[in-house]
Amino acid sequence: MGAILSVRKTLRSLFRSRWMADDLSGTVIDIPGFGLQYFAIPKVACSSVMAAMADLLDIEFPDQEWKPELFQTHKWDGLYDRSKVVLTKRQAFGVKQKRVRFALVRNPWDRLVSCYSEKIREDGDPENFADGVSRVLLPYGIFRKNMDFADFVEAVVSIPEFKSEPHWRSQFTFLIDDFGRMRMDFLGRFENVRDLEVFLCSCTAREVKLPHLLASSRTHYRDYYTPRLRNLVAERYARDIRSFKYAY
């Protein structure tokens, strides 16, 4: 019995620590001037929060440009010291100075619909899309033009967590440390984003507004689900649903 428990403990440790690997870490934005760390989760107002974080860096960024690019690409590295701002999870948790860590989470059923609406579309720009499918999905070989939501869900749940594209990967994986802890000082909700604005205002003594970027015009997420699809997503994202106390 003792040997079995030891093996289980080892497997749990390997599972948790794998999410600290740089290729699976996700992006953490560190704002030293305010002692803030934002743990970004794709498809959870990520671009909007990054735009607000760019403003807190107090750098001269061209007004007509896409602010999230400051962190998402190397195009603007000459404006700031990227190595001190754009971190991996391991680097972020290793910062010795006091940091206030925060993130936003989202209803998993809604997040997956948002992912589908953004990644399967005929009007996608040629730089990021090929034949109606986002280029980040092409390596999987199972996503196709005009596929309906049911087929999209089936494809997503067939892919193991460790191989999942970040836009549908479980949200907890972007937040946990080596011990499986979510060491956040503030965990806001996409559905109540105003709470994050209030939190950031209190931390910075500034008026912080999150711009509404990449807004969609789709219907309510429940319109996309059958009972079977609802259950498939509930099983796939069970830990997110349990950890963040979401319901369909």
Secondary structure by P-SEA (a helix, b strand, c coil): caaaaaaaaaaaaaaaaaaaccccccbbbbbcccbbbbbcccccaaaaaaaaaaaaacccccccccccccccccccccccccccccccaaaaaacccccccccccccaaaaaaaaaaaccccccccccccccccccccccccccccccaaaaaaaaaacccccccccccccccccccccccccccbbbbcccaaaaaaaaaaacccccccccccccccccccccccaaaaaaaaaaaaaaaaaacccc
